[in-house]
Amino acid sequence: MSMVRKVIDSCRFGGIQYLIYKVQDKLSGSNKAFWYRYKVLKEADESKYPYLLDVLYGSSTGEKLHLDAPVTFNEKVQWVKIYDRNPLKTLLADKYLAKEWVAEKIGEEYVVPLLGVWDRFDDIDFSKLPEQFVLKLNNASGSNIIVTNKDELNIKEAKAKFDEWMQINFAYYCLDIHYRDIPPKIIAEKYICQENKDLYDYKFMCFDGEVKYFWIDTGRFTHHRRYIFDAEGKLTNYRWGYGNDGDVPTPPSNLKEMIKIAARLSEGFCHVRVDLFNVAGKIYFSEMTFTTEGGYGHAQAELNRELGSYMKLPTDR
């Protein structure tokens, strides 16, 4: 039934032309369907957003979106995309501006050192950067390049990537509207990985200043696994998008401090996922995400409903 729903919603979204593009993408590896969808979302009148979210949700999950009375976590994420216009979310989604806010909130020692910020790739003077660093876009997700050896960096390829990324407004990937007014910039951060060690992602699911669950992502670029723990650090049987087989990572000894930090940063938000790093006991802030996985994450149904019960929308208060 979900596959039928996805096909129906693809037709609703862009008609036969969109389906043709999706088939062409499968056959040729092109990206025409994405650009077609992006254009539709970018040019749409805001009055059409609820309809478009319903279509996107159906084509992504195979389920009907109950935007007027959302229950699950994923449904409520769709609601906050277009109805929760807290300007602070825009500031904190900006990976450049968020650093100052986080430093004031919990202390500068938790912020990954900034090496530079530029409006254009061509303005970067690589001679002034260390041998290892991370380049990333401030107003998107997944738009970054990890440089472990500057001499091996293909600057021409890196420029092509950032030039393309900077032309895309991330708000129109999935109608995450709080990204819309973030001016694009390129930032360079200190490389904080330990040599020959996987840098774990610690992602804390927070609701109104309280951590309910967190997960640890391992092997993000090799054999991605996700282990979900409760707020006491006990491993659960829940799964969310990735397997949890293999060696279970042990939560760090300073987990309580990490939970305290995540809770502090999440105060005043019905939901935000606070991502942290822990490098040899040193805690670093990574980012804050207000629409976790775009509201399309493949969480188990029980977990999806439980997290939804914690997420108190302004209309619920």
Disulfide bonds with the S-S distance in Angstrom:
none
